[in-house]
Amino acid sequence: VQLQASGGGLVQAGGSLRLSCAASGRTFSTYVMGWFRQIPGKEREFVAAISRSGGTTYYTDSVKGRFTISRDNAKNTVTLQMNSLKPEDTAVYYCAAATTGSPSLIRIDRSYDYWGRGTLVTVSS
C-alpha cells in the first residue's frame, strides 16, 4: 500500500491543523493505521493509532484530549485532527500502516510495514 500524508503547515500555539493520509489499494481496512512524528536528531515518536474498524484508538499521553485520529475505510483515508497545538508538537508527521493488530506493538514504529512521506507541522509560540 502507498501512503500520502498532507495537511501540515505553520500555525500559532493554540491553533488547529488537520492531517490527512490517503492510501492506495483495496486492502486499506486490513491495516492498523498510525501517526508518528519526528524532530530532527531525535527518534521517531508514536502519536496515535486506530484499529482496522476504527472502533479503538490509541494516543500517546502528551496528545490525549487534543488530538483525534479517525479513518474512513470507504475512502481509504486516515485523519489526525490536532487541536490546542503547542510548540512542542512541532515535528515531521508520518502516517503508517501495520498488519499487526496487537495493542502491545502498535506504539512501536518497527511494527509498521508501510510509511508515507512526512508532512511538516510547525507551531509557533
C-alpha positions in Angstrom: 0.0 0.0 0.0 1.2 3.5 -0.7 0.5 6.3 1.7 0.4 10.1 1.1 0.2 12.5 4.0 -0.9 16.1 3.7 -2.1 19.0 5.7 1.0 20.2 7.5 1.8 23.8 7.9 2.6 26.7 10.2 0.2 27.5 13.0 0.3 29.6 16.1 0.1 27.9 19.5 -3.4 27.1 20.4 -4.4 26.7 16.8 -5.5 23.6 14.9 -4.4 21.5 12.0 -5.9 18.5 10.2 -3.6 16.0 8.8 -4.8 13.5 6.2 -3.3 10.3 4.8 -4.6 8.8 1.6 -3.9 5.2 0.9 -3.8 3.3 -2.4 -5.0 -0.2 -2.8 -8.1 -2.1 -1.9 -6.9 -3.6 1.4 -6.8 -0.4 3.5 -9.3 -1.8 6.0 -7.0 -4.7 6.8 -4.3 -2.4 8.3 -4.0 -0.7 11.6 -3.1 2.9 10.9 -0.8 5.1 12.9 0.7 8.5 13.1 4.2 9.1 14.2 6.3 12.3 14.5 10.0 13.1 14.4 12.1 16.0 15.3 15.4 16.2 13.6 18.1 14.5 15.7 15.5 12.6 17.7 13.9 9.2 17.5 10.5 8.8 15.8 7.7 9.1 18.3 4.3 7.4 18.4 1.4 9.8 18.3 -1.8 7.9 17.6 -3.2 4.7 16.1 -6.5 3.4 15.1 -7.8 -0.2 14.7 -8.9 -1.7 11.4 -12.6 -0.9 12.1 -11.9 2.4 13.6 -13.5 1.3 16.9 -10.4 1.6 19.0 -7.9 4.4 19.2 -4.6 4.8 20.9 -2.8 8.0 21.9 0.5 9.0 23.4 -0.2 10.8 26.7 1.1 14.2 25.5 -1.7 14.5 22.9 -4.6 12.9 24.7 -7.6 15.3 24.7 -6.1 17.4 22.0 -5.6 15.1 19.0 -8.2 12.8 17.4 -7.5 10.0 15.0 -10.2 8.7 12.7 -10.5 6.7 9.5 -12.8 6.3 6.6 -12.4 2.8 5.1 -14.6 3.6 2.2 -12.4 6.5 1.2 -9.1 4.9 2.2 -8.1 7.8 4.4 -7.0 8.3 8.0 -7.1 11.7 9.6 -5.4 13.3 12.6 -7.2 16.3 13.9 -4.9 18.3 16.1 -6.3 21.0 18.4 -4.7 23.2 21.0 -1.4 22.8 19.4 1.8 23.6 21.3 5.3 24.5 20.1 6.5 21.0 21.3 4.2 19.5 18.7 6.5 20.8 16.0 7.8 17.9 14.0 7.5 16.0 10.8 4.4 13.8 11.0 4.3 10.4 9.2 1.3 8.1 8.6 2.0 4.4 8.6 0.2 1.1 8.1 0.6 -2.1 10.1 -0.6 -5.6 9.6 -0.3 -6.4 13.3 -3.2 -5.6 15.4 -1.5 -6.2 18.7 -2.1 -3.3 21.2 1.4 -4.0 22.6 3.0 -3.5 19.2 1.2 -0.7 17.5 3.1 2.0 19.5 6.4 0.7 18.1 7.5 2.1 14.7 9.2 -1.2 13.7 5.7 -2.8 13.8 4.6 -0.8 10.8 5.0 -2.1 7.3 4.4 0.9 5.1 5.2 4.6 5.6 4.2 7.7 3.8 6.4 10.7 3.3 6.2 13.1 6.2 4.4 16.4 6.4 5.9 19.2 8.4 3.9 20.8 11.3 5.4 23.9 12.8 3.7 25.5 15.8 5.0 29.0 16.7 4.8 30.4 20.2 
